[in-house]
Amino acid sequence: MTDKEINELKDQLFYKPKFAYDEYDEKALSEMEEFSKGYIEFIDKCRIEREAVRYSIAEAEKHGYKEYKIGDKLEKGGRYYYNNRGKAAAFIRVGKKPITEGVRIVASHIDSPRLDLKQHPLYENSGFAYFKTHYYGGIKKYQWTTIPLSLHGTIVRADGSVQDIAIGLDPEDPVFYITDLLIHLAKDQMNKPLRSGIEGEQLNILLGSRPLPGASKDVGDRIKLGIMKLINDKYGITEADFMSSELTMVPSYPARELGFDRSMIAAYGHDDRVCAYPSYKALFDSTDDKNTSLIILSDKEEIGSDGVTGMQSLAYMDIIDELAKTFRASPAKVRANSMCLSADVNAGFDPGFPEVAERSNTCFLNQGVVMTKFTGSGGKSGTSDASGEFVGKIRRIFDDANVIWQTGELGKVDQGGGGTVAMYIANNNIDTIDVGVPVLSMHSPYEVIAKADLYETYKAFRAFIDWAK
């Protein structure tokens, strides 16, 4: 064979990943930038799951979606949203096809690692007032010190009245802070393993240092009292109301375009709101209403997807059962003919830490949406391993829609691992595979994604929802 024939054979037989910027024309670049603007607004305003639910439902209502509660009547062509206790949501579009042909499901999660306030959080020590926290999800604790933090959540008073708060995002707001030890005195700390340099009980939020005006030095806890008085004046709560409130500290960094070329986005909470946003946008933008579609924004994924708002809740399968019952179909048949994209992120290859990845089976930024056949750890423990037939079907859907996509695993075998909501959906006899955005610095207070991958993820979800076969 000639060199030319050999090279032609290589082109024919070898897999070659696509690089988004080699494929994009000016129209695609413009669409990518426009989509990214909307996402930056969303990720900036939605720091916790409750905020993401309110934001997405407001968008749904603009597109004609009406509130649905379990047991309500569903109609062909209907558009509905389900608000699961203010912390998770689902969006339903009833298609023209028989419900027995199944439901197209895209399921993401809208919770992210954070610092939750304990139920008795407020205390005073040595001239400072603090909040005690209990971290939520997998974090590197040292990353949460010496950064600006904002307070978000919901206050529930003794009389049952509720108020949402967000302090620390507006430039006029104060921020909050966790101290760290100065390097000059950190000899012992620096000799500890990295995971032990900061302990969970050291993640205490600095709130203030001024005593209650008029309180003499003989008054105990006068700084704590001063802080509590400020909180009471603004929100009408007493210390006891913390016990029934859900308050959390998150980074107050604004979402920003990253790099001289502005090709990336840095923000808190890409995992997994970077998949939630394009999932519901894909549904709202879809004009093909043949397929019945269900978009799920779930809660509690970072701590196992348990509870009434997590993916293991029966709430989401109840929606499918209600769809089946409405149109006199077998719920089991509807589930068996449904298919799902578990919309979650994967770890993008980081040249700064190449040793944790196996390059042939990792995902890269700017190479499109990543399809992850399985997650788990070690010997594929704790995962849904999608069938080859289902992977092939998703390949065809993406290729038919000119989606730029890649595959990837979560690091080297035995390096670590992780999980998604995929297995909880697959356990209901629904073919499921993970599809999402590659992320750098995942689970840190400030994560990084590429605009091109975000846009290709939107295209992938749209193609999946609209696929006619």
WOGIPE-V50714 format. One record per pair of residues at least 24 apart in sequence whose ideal C-beta (glycine too) atoms are under 7 Angstrom apart, sorted by sequence separation. I is the first residue (numbers start at 1). J is the second residue. If there is no record, write none. Layout:
BEGIN
I|J ; I|J
END
This chain:
BEGIN
57|81 ; 68|92 ; 113|137 ; 346|370 ; 113|138 ; 150|175 ; 151|176 ; 178|203 ; 294|319 ; 435|460 ; 57|83 ; 65|91 ; 113|139 ; 149|175 ; 178|204 ; 346|372 ; 148|175 ; 149|176 ; 178|205 ; 179|206 ; 149|177 ; 178|206 ; 115|144 ; 148|177 ; 176|205 ; 177|206 ; 272|301 ; 53|83 ; 176|206 ; 60|91 ; 176|207 ; 292|323 ; 57|89 ; 146|178 ; 53|86 ; 56|89 ; 145|178 ; 53|87 ; 144|178 ; 145|179 ; 146|180 ; 369|403 ; 371|405 ; 373|407 ; 53|88 ; 145|180 ; 368|403 ; 375|410 ; 50|86 ; 53|89 ; 368|404 ; 369|405 ; 370|406 ; 371|407 ; 372|408 ; 378|414 ; 383|419 ; 50|87 ; 367|404 ; 368|405 ; 370|407 ; 372|409 ; 382|419 ; 49|87 ; 368|406 ; 370|408 ; 384|422 ; 49|88 ; 367|406 ; 377|416 ; 378|417 ; 384|423 ; 394|433 ; 377|417 ; 383|423 ; 376|417 ; 390|431 ; 364|406 ; 375|417 ; 384|426 ; 391|433 ; 363|406 ; 375|418 ; 376|419 ; 390|433 ; 205|249 ; 375|419 ; 387|431 ; 363|408 ; 375|420 ; 386|431 ; 362|408 ; 386|432 ; 361|408 ; 362|409 ; 386|433 ; 361|409 ; 384|432 ; 405|456 ; 142|194 ; 404|456 ; 145|198 ; 403|456 ; 357|411 ; 358|412 ; 142|197 ; 356|411 ; 357|412 ; 405|460 ; 142|198 ; 149|205 ; 356|412 ; 403|459 ; 141|198 ; 403|460 ; 52|110 ; 401|459 ; 141|200 ; 144|203 ; 356|415 ; 375|434 ; 373|433 ; 403|463 ; 49|110 ; 49|111 ; 141|203 ; 346|408 ; 371|433 ; 372|434 ; 398|460 ; 401|463 ; 347|410 ; 279|343 ; 346|410 ; 347|411 ; 371|435 ; 135|200 ; 398|463 ; 369|435 ; 370|436 ; 397|463 ; 369|436 ; 397|464 ; 135|203 ; 275|343 ; 369|437 ; 370|438 ; 275|344 ; 133|203 ; 165|235 ; 275|345 ; 397|467 ; 133|204 ; 274|345 ; 132|204 ; 133|205 ; 163|235 ; 272|344 ; 131|204 ; 176|249 ; 272|345 ; 365|438 ; 130|204 ; 131|205 ; 271|345 ; 364|438 ; 130|205 ; 270|345 ; 363|438 ; 130|206 ; 131|207 ; 344|420 ; 130|207 ; 175|252 ; 344|421 ; 128|206 ; 129|207 ; 342|420 ; 129|208 ; 157|236 ; 342|421 ; 155|235 ; 157|237 ; 342|422 ; 128|209 ; 127|209 ; 155|237 ; 158|240 ; 158|241 ; 169|252 ; 342|425 ; 157|241 ; 168|252 ; 366|450 ; 369|453 ; 340|425 ; 365|450 ; 368|453 ; 155|241 ; 366|452 ; 366|453 ; 369|456 ; 115|203 ; 156|244 ; 365|453 ; 368|456 ; 369|457 ; 156|245 ; 155|245 ; 340|430 ; 342|432 ; 344|434 ; 346|436 ; 348|438 ; 350|440 ; 154|245 ; 339|430 ; 340|431 ; 342|433 ; 345|436 ; 348|439 ; 369|460 ; 153|245 ; 154|246 ; 338|430 ; 339|431 ; 340|432 ; 341|433 ; 342|434 ; 343|435 ; 344|436 ; 345|437 ; 346|438 ; 347|439 ; 348|440 ; 153|246 ; 335|428 ; 336|429 ; 343|436 ; 129|223 ; 153|247 ; 335|429 ; 341|435 ; 345|439 ; 128|223 ; 129|224 ; 153|248 ; 335|430 ; 347|442 ; 127|223 ; 151|247 ; 152|248 ; 124|221 ; 345|442 ; 129|227 ; 151|249 ; 152|250 ; 124|223 ; 124|224 ; 149|249 ; 150|250 ; 51|152 ; 123|224 ; 149|250 ; 122|224 ; 149|251 ; 150|252 ; 47|150 ; 149|252 ; 48|152 ; 50|154 ; 147|251 ; 148|252 ; 47|152 ; 48|153 ; 122|227 ; 148|253 ; 122|228 ; 311|421 ; 317|428 ; 312|424 ; 311|424 ; 50|164 ; 311|425 ; 133|249 ; 305|421 ; 122|239 ; 305|424 ; 122|242 ; 301|421 ; 341|461 ; 121|242 ; 120|242 ; 119|242 ; 298|421 ; 341|464 ; 119|243 ; 117|242 ; 117|247 ; 117|248 ; 116|248 ; 115|248 ; 114|248 ; 115|249 ; 114|249 ; 114|250 ; 112|269 ; 112|271 ; 275|436 ; 275|437 ; 109|272 ; 110|273 ; 274|437 ; 108|272 ; 138|302 ; 137|302 ; 110|276 ; 136|302 ; 137|303 ; 108|275 ; 136|303 ; 108|276 ; 271|439 ; 270|439 ; 108|279 ; 271|442 ; 271|443 ; 293|465 ; 106|279 ; 291|465 ; 274|449 ; 271|447 ; 278|454 ; 282|458 ; 286|462 ; 268|445 ; 270|447 ; 281|458 ; 285|462 ; 268|446 ; 288|466 ; 290|468 ; 267|446 ; 270|449 ; 278|457 ; 282|461 ; 286|465 ; 266|446 ; 267|447 ; 274|454 ; 278|458 ; 282|462 ; 286|466 ; 266|448 ; 275|457 ; 279|461 ; 283|465 ; 278|461 ; 282|465 ; 264|448 ; 265|449 ; 264|449 ; 264|450 ; 265|451 ; 104|291 ; 110|297 ; 263|450 ; 264|451 ; 111|299 ; 263|451 ; 91|280 ; 103|292 ; 104|293 ; 105|294 ; 106|295 ; 107|296 ; 108|297 ; 109|298 ; 110|299 ; 111|300 ; 113|302 ; 93|283 ; 103|293 ; 109|299 ; 111|301 ; 112|302 ; 258|448 ; 103|294 ; 105|296 ; 107|298 ; 111|302 ; 91|283 ; 109|301 ; 96|289 ; 97|290 ; 99|292 ; 253|446 ; 95|289 ; 96|290 ; 97|291 ; 251|445 ; 95|290 ; 97|292 ; 251|446 ; 93|289 ; 95|291 ; 95|292 ; 94|292 ; 95|293 ; 93|292 ; 48|248 ; 93|293 ; 48|250 ; 92|294 ; 47|250 ; 90|294 ; 91|295 ; 107|311 ; 90|295 ; 90|296 ; 89|297 ; 88|297 ; 44|254 ; 88|298 ; 44|255 ; 88|299 ; 43|255 ; 77|289 ; 87|299 ; 40|255 ; 103|320 ; 103|323 ; 47|268 ; 52|273 ; 59|280 ; 63|284 ; 88|309 ; 47|269 ; 87|309 ; 85|308 ; 43|267 ; 52|276 ; 56|280 ; 60|284 ; 85|309 ; 99|323 ; 40|265 ; 59|284 ; 84|309 ; 99|324 ; 43|269 ; 90|316 ; 46|273 ; 92|319 ; 99|327 ; 36|265 ; 90|319 ; 100|329 ; 43|273 ; 99|329 ; 84|315 ; 103|334 ; 102|334 ; 100|333 ; 105|338 ; 107|340 ; 100|334 ; 42|277 ; 99|334 ; 102|337 ; 103|338 ; 104|339 ; 105|340 ; 106|341 ; 107|342 ; 108|343 ; 101|337 ; 102|338 ; 107|343 ; 108|344 ; 82|319 ; 100|337 ; 102|339 ; 106|343 ; 39|277 ; 56|297 ; 53|297 ; 52|297 ; 70|318 ; 74|322 ; 74|323 ; 49|299 ; 70|322 ; 74|326 ; 147|445 ; 143|444 ; 144|445 ; 143|445 ; 139|443 ; 138|443 ; 109|421 ; 107|421 ; 107|425 ; 105|425 ; 105|430 ; 113|443 ; 21|366 ; 20|366 ; 19|366 ; 20|367 ; 19|367 ; 20|368 ; 18|367 ; 17|367 ; 18|368 ; 106|461 ; 106|464 ; 104|464 ; 104|465 ; 23|404 ; 20|404 ; 18|404 ; 17|406 ; 36|451 ; 39|454 ; 36|454 ; 32|451 ; 35|454 ; 32|452 ; 35|455 ; 32|455 ; 35|458 ; 31|455 ; 21|452 ; 20|452 ; 20|456
END
